[in-house]
Amino acid sequence: MQLDQAKSGQSLNINEIPSELKSNLIRLGICEGDRVLCASKIPGGPVVLQKDLQEIAIGNSYAKLIKVEQCKS
């Protein structure tokens, strides 16, 4: 599924980040294979991801490009 389809509280694995976003997200500490928490989501707005002790807001247009899967347990 795409990141913009995630629901608040879901634990997610980042599966695929488009090449045009990779360098920006790596600078923020997010890369493919990471496990993150969808801390909050505003309909039509940003998705807030939590990783370790930081929260990162990803704009909706970018969230539509990032492929994730829900973690099992």
N, C-alpha and C positions, 0 to 999 in steps of 0.2 A: 504494500500500500504506500501511498505518498504521505509525507509528513503532515501535510495540511488536513489529512483525514484522521489523525490521531486524536484521542480524547484525553482530557485532563486526568492525571493519575496513572496513565499507562506507562509501563516500562518498555522501552524500545531498543532495538539494535539498529544502528545505521548501516544499511546494506550498500547503498550507492549514492555518491555525491557527484554531480556533473563536474567536468573538468574546470568550467568557468567559475565554480564556487569553491573548489577544493582549497586553494591557497588561502582564501579569506577565512574559511572555517578552521583550517589548521592553525592559523594565527590565534583563533579563539579557543583552541584546545579540542575541537571536534573533528574526528576523522572516521573513515569507514571502519566498521568493526566495533565502534564504541557502543557502550550501553548507556543510555540516557533516560531520564524521566521527563515526560511531558508534564511540566509543572502547571501550566495553564494554557488556554487557547481562547482567543477572542474570535468569534465568527467573522470571517472576512478580513481578519487582522492577523497580528503576529502569533506565532507559536513560541511559548517560552519553554526552553529545555533546561533541565538541571543536570549538571555533571559534577560530581564531587561537591565542592562548596560554592560553585558559581552557577549563575543563571544567565542564559543567553537567549535573546529574543530574535527569532528568525522571521523575516517578513513573509507574508502569505504567498507572494509570487515566487520566492525562493523555496518555500516549504513545498510547493507543488512539484518541484524538480528533484527533491531528495526522497530516495526510496528507503523505507524502513520496514521492519516486521516487529510485531509484538513479541516480547520475551515470554517464554513459557515458565511460569512460576517465578 
